[in-house]
Amino acid sequence: MKGALRKAVRCLPTENVPVWLMRQAGRYMSEYQQVRAKVSFLDLCKTPELAAEVMITAVNKINADAAILFSDILLILEPLGFEIAFPDTGGPQILNPIKDANDVQRVRELQSVEPLQYVMDAVKCTRENLDESKPLIGFSGAPFTLASYVIEHNASGYHKFNTVKAFMHLYPAEWDLLMTKLAVSAARYLNGQIRAGAEIIQIFDSWAGCVSQEDYRKYVFPYSKMLIDLVVPGAPVIHFAPGNPMLLPLVSEAGGNVIGADWRVSIRQAWDLAGKHRAIQGNLDPAILLTDKDTIRRHVLHILRLVERQPGFIFNLGHGVLPQTPVENVIALIDMVHELGRVI
């Protein structure tokens, strides 16, 4: 089995610590900006050759140990009947959100990945041009996070999740119907990506941290588990639900070979909460990349020492690369993890 990341997701020993970054292809990189100057974000996502180009360019430039599909978690919502927009500022928007319980009936279930063929083509194109030693990670939003977008209209901060939380309490039957549709649709979407060439998948439950442990168990857990259980057997799953470290035991119980952790908890404590039977991914604060190389090195050393070379560790950020991050700091981070991970 070639590649440290392929071994790490299965908790096998590795010679060095694998590292990749969320949003490793993005606005912090001049090559990405040059492409975006010519096309909109949505057109970039829907043009497989360009989506593959920006990711391959990023992986090669920073020497990450994996590529992740260049796409967006909201694209799956279009064939489900939602209109999405990506304005230059303010975050993505749902133009026809769910406004009441009756609206759930109009949500379609994804029956085929044909409407998302451009995503499958981006997977194929990326895989064809990626170094064989590096796996390609496909991804989807988790049911709760997708539901948060379609109910809240947009979702850019935990203070804006009152509507979705009220909805799940007021309309449990409609919530179950919506979340089931989203879970089954996301599973078909992910399995399509796996067939197209993604060998690892990551499930982003970006907004799950806004709920309590009790509400996660009742209103989120069953559908995350449903999604993960429906993924093609044997395909490693990274389950990432940032924002509330106390949810980690439940996130782990819901499933996933790897549990992602953000910076709000130490990586050691995160692994204890998730369970030693899982691999762990994380968890440098992205803001550290806005500092200097000495500070970055100190934080990398701290995380690596906490892990103590235990098999199953994947170095990543606790969230995505910030747009204002100096690209030289990202390159330095990858080099530091590769260098220090061999000697700690």
LINVEN-V373087 format. One record per helix or strand. SS is the DSSP state (A for helix, B for strand). FROM is the first residue (numbers start at 1). TO is the last residue. Records with the same first field share a line. If there is no record, write none. Layout:
SS=FROM-TO / FROM-TO
This chain:
A=4-8 / 30-36 / 41-45 / 48-62 / 75-80 / 101-106 / 113-129 / 143-152 / 158-160 / 162-170 / 172-196 / 208-210 / 213-230 / 245-254 / 267-274 / 286-290 / 293-307 / 327-340
B=18-19 / 66-68 / 84-85 / 93-94 / 135-141 / 200-204 / 236-240 / 258-260 / 279-284 / 313-317
